[in-house]
Amino acid sequence: MQTCDAVIVGGGLIGGSIAFELARRNLGVVVLDRQQPGREASWAAAGMLSPAPDTPASIPLVPLGRASLGLYPQFVSAVEDASGLRTGYRAEGTLEVLFRGDAERELSTLVALYRGLGIACEPLPVEEARAMEPMLGRDVSGAAFLTDEASVDNRTLTDAVLAAAQASGATLRPGVEVTSLVRDGAKCAGVKASDGKTILAAQVVLAAGCWSSQLSDVAAYAPTFPVRGQMIALRHNGQPIRRVLRSERGYLVPRDHARPQRVVAGSTIENAGYEKRVTSGGIEKILSAVNELAPELAEAEIVETWSGLRPGTPDQLPILGPTEMEGLVMATGHYRNGILLAPVTAKLISEWIIERRTSVDWERFSPSRFGRSVSNRLAATP
């Protein structure tokens, strides 16, 4: 039987970031992952760091996203120093473009919305936008520059975060699935693992993405479900794209300024259960948006295709904070914003565990919002 201060269920970017924050504050941390850590949603993402809402449902998330974006430079610096690895962080801003329609009215509405939410956004003449990014398509009819947005290579960042956590003293155990919680009356006292071992901990943090709901003990707190997203990586020899390009149909995220240049494009939003497949329809949808944004990429080589499972929630907002079961904390359900929200999630979870307070109000994302109390039922379970 092993004992530690905190056991984290899930070794993606969220779980790894929490482990890093706790371990560098001298807590004993164990991270369990059902497979190789960092190879699910964290690996499959594009790496955009954008607090701008993509649906009305995500507007309540904007303040938390802005806070996390502001933490990113120091977060990246700490991770790179601890791990000795680079993260591919690039603070170049984003060009959001409009096609056809009443571009002037739509752009005015977009800019007003973003500014009202505290997001730095400047409308640009199309000619100026094309001077910034010559690859832009000729059908662009409106553009805005989101100056504070950034991007990161999510795969290298996740590897660096996990390495930083280990270098700080955290223990990573791949291929170990949590089968149930250890209970001490109404309290959570640890977890039982698929290898037959029990780990006792003062705090259990559930950060298992869309698999969080598969742990029956906590499903009422974490009603997550998978939302599939397909992706493409292209390699082209033309003039490098310098910053993220985005429209309502898709996006392009450059990984570097090299020639040839790798560019990640996406994405689909599909309710396909836990099935990870790349489909012809999904690829066609992404490529149509790519070729509209930057027609020259029609000649680019497709070097990789993949899909991942985002952790959706009923209200499209993350599940963060303590539960009614003492010792059990949620850090899951980040949907399309897990890469962006990693720094602030790690900060808030570590603050709660160590100080029992948080520097940012997270009540809107509490696990208790999903309905009836489950504490009595859990307390009565043998």
N, C-alpha and C positions, 0 to 999 in steps of 0.2 A: 504494500500500500504506500502510495506516495502522497506527500503533503506539500502544499504550496500556498502562496498568498492569493493567486488568481489563476484559474484555468480558463482559456479562451477556446471556444468551440468554433472552428473555422479559421483557416490560415490564408485567406485572401488579403488584399490590401487593407481592408478595414481591420480584420483581426491582427494582422502583422503590425499595423500602425499603433493599435492599442497596446500590443505586447511591447513594442519599442518604448512607448511613453512610460509604461509601468516599470519595465526592466531598468531603464536608465534612472529611475527614482528608487532603485534598490529593492524592488519587490520581486519575490520569486514567482516566475510566470511559466506556465506550460501551455503550449498551443497544440491543439489536436486538429488534424484535418483528415477527412475521409479518403483523400488521395494525396497527390503531390501538392503541397501548399502553393497557392498563387496561380493555379492552372484552370480556374473557372471564369467567372465574370471579370475578374481583375485582368486576366490575360486577354480576354476577348474584346475589351473596350477600345475606343478610339483615342482617349486621352485628352479630350477637350476639357478645359477648365472654364466653364461658363455658368454664372449664376442666373443668366437670363431665362425666364420661364418659357417652356415650349408649349405649355397648355395652361388654361386658366387654373386647373387643379394644382399646378406646381407653384403658383404665386406665393402661397404661404412659406415656401421653402427659400425664397430669395434672400431674406436676411441671413439665414444660416449659410447659404452658399456664398454670399459676399464675405461673411466672416471667415469662412474657410479659404477662399481665394486670397484674402489678406494674409493668412498664415502661411501660404505656400512657400514663399522665399526662405523663411527661417526653417520651415519643415524640411525642405529639400537640402538646405545647408547642413542641418543636423544629421539627416540620413546619410548624405554623402560623406560627411566627416567620420561617422561611426562605421560605415560599411566599406569605405574606400572605392565605392562604385559610383558611376554617373547615372543620372536619372532622365536625361533628355528633356529637362525643363526649359521651356522657351516662352518668354513674355513678349510676344510680338503683336498681340491684339487679334481681333477677328473682323473680317469683312462680312457683313450680312447683306445679301443682295435680294432684290425683288425682280420678278419677271412679269412683263405685260401688265394688264389690269390698270387700275387707277393708281399708278406708282406714287404720285405725289401725295395723295390722300393717305395711302397705306403707309408710306414712309413717315409722314407726320404723326400718324397714330402710333406707329412702332416707337418712334423716338420719344414721344410724350409718355408712353407706357414705361419704357425703360428708365427714363429720367425720374419719373414719379416713384419708381422703385429704388432709386439711388444707384442706378447702373450708368456708368459713364458711356455716353453714346453721342456720336457726332454725325449728322447727315452729310453726305458727300455728293458732289456732282459726279455723274457717271464717268466723265472724262478723268476726274481725279482718282476715282476708284480704279479705273483701268490703268492709270499711270502707276498706281501702287502695285497692281497685280495684272500685268499684261495678258495673262492666260485667261482672264475673264471672258465669258461669251459675249457676243455682239448683241444678244437679246436682253441684256441687263437693262432695266429701266429705272432702277433706284438702288441706292446703297447707303449703308450706315457703318461707321467704324466704331467698334467697341474696344476702346483703347486699353482697358485694364485686363482684358481676357488673356489667357495663356493656354499652353498645351504642354503635355508631358508624354514621354514614351511609357505608357502604363506597364508594359512588360518589364522594362529595365527598372522602372521605379519600384514595382512590386518585389523584384529580386533584391534590390538594394534595401528596401524596408525590412524584408525578412532577414537579410544578412546583418543589418544594423541591430535588429532585435536579438539575434543570436550573439553578436559581439558584445551586447550589453548584458547578457546573462540569461536570456530567455531560452527555454528548451522547446524545440520543434519536434513533433512526433507525426510524421506522415503516415498515411495508410491506416489511421486509427479513427474509427467512428465511435461517437458517443451513443450508447444505447439507452441510457436513462440517467436521471438525476439521483444523487444520494440525498436522502432526506434526514433531517434531525427535527422531528416534529413538523412544525409548519415552515421550517427554514430549509434552504438549499445549502447542503454542506459539501458538495462536490459532484463528481460524475462517475459513472461506470462506463468502461470502454469495451470495444469489440474484441480487444485482445485479452479480456478477462480481468484486467487490472482496474483498481479503484483509485481515483485521485481525489483526495480531500482538499478543499480550498475554501478560504473565507469568502471568495467571490467567484461566481461562474458568469462569464460573459458569453452570450450567444451571438455569434457573428458568422453564421453559416449561410448567409445569402438566401437563395430561394429554397434551400434545403432546411431552413430553420423550422418550418412547419412540420417537417417529417419527424421531429422529436416530439412524441405524443405528450410528454409531460408539460411542454410549454407551448403547444400549438394555439391555445386560446390567447396567448400573449403575442404570438408572431404568426398571423395568418398570411404568410408569404406564399407566392406562387411564381412559377417561371414564365418569363416573357422573352421569347427568342429574338435575337437580333443577328442578322447575317452581315458579313463584312467582306471587303475586298482590299487587297494591297496592290498598288500599281507601281511600275518603274518606268520612268520616262527620261528622255535625254534632252528635253527642251529647257527653256529658261525655268529655273527653280521657282516654285511657289513659296513665298516667304511666310505667310501667315494662314491661319484657318480661314477657309471660305465656306460660307453656309447660306443655304436657302431653305424655304419651307419644305423642299423635297429631299434634301440631303446635305452632305458636307464633305469637305476634303481637309485632311489634317496632314501637313508635311512633317516628315520625321527629321529632315536635315535640309541643308542648302546645297548638297552635293550634286554632281552630275555623273552618272544618272541619279535621280532622286526617287526615294521611296515615299509614296503618298498613300495614306489610309483613307478609304471611302466607305460611307455607310448611310443609313442602316435600315433594316426592316424592324417592324414591331409586330410580333406574331404570337398568338396564343396557341402554342403547339405542344403544350405539356413539357415533359422533361426530355423531349427528343431533339437532339442537336443534329441538324442536317443543313446542308447548303443546297438550295433548290434553284432551278433555272429561272423561275418567276422572281425569286428574291434577287438574284444576280442581275436580271434584266432591269428591275426597278432601280437598283443602285446605279447601274451603268447609265441609265437614262438621265438620272440627276447629275451624274459626273459629267456627261457630255454636254449637258446644258450649262453647267457652271464653267467648265473649261473645255471647250470643244477639241483643243489640241490633244487632250488625253485620250481621244478615240484611237490614237496610234500607240498608246502606252501598252506595255506588256503587263498582263495579269500574272503576278508572281505568287499570290497566295489568296485563298478564300477560306473562311471559317465562320462559325456561328458560336454564340454564347447565350447563356440564360441569365437574364437580369432578374433580380429579386423584386417582383411587384408586390404591392399591397393594395387593399381595397380602396384607399383614398390617394394612392400614388405618392404618399409621403413616407419617410423613413420611420422606423420604430426604434426609439432611443430612450434609455433611462431605466431606472429600477422598476421592478414589478412588485406586486403585493406579496410575493414570496421573498422574504429577506435573504439576501445573498445571491439573488438572480438578477442580472442586468441584461438588457437588450441593446444590441447594436447591429441592426439588420434592416432589410427592406429598403435599401437605398435606390432601388430601381435604376434609373439612367444616370444617377449622380454619385455613384460610389467613389469614383476617382476624385472628383471635386471635393467631396465631403470627408475624405479620409483624415486630413489634419484636424478639423474641428471635432469630428467624432472621437478621435483619439484623445484630444484635449479634454473634452467634456466627460468622457467615461473615466479617464484617469483622475480628473478633479473630483468626481463623485466618489470613486473608490477610496481615494486618499483623504479628501477633505469633507466629504458629504455636502458639497455645494458645487455650483457651476457658475462660470463667468458669463454664460449666455443662457437666456431663457429657453428651455427645451420642452416646456410643458405641452406645446402643440403636438409634439411627437411621442408623447408618453404611450407605453404599451397599454395603459388602462383605458385608452379611448375606444377600444374595440368591444365594449359592452360590459356584461355582468361581471361581478367579482368572481374570481376562480379560487381565491385563497382558501375558502372553506372546503371546497371539493378536494383541492390538493392536500390540505391538512388531514382530511379523512381517508385519503388513499393509503393503503398499507405499503 
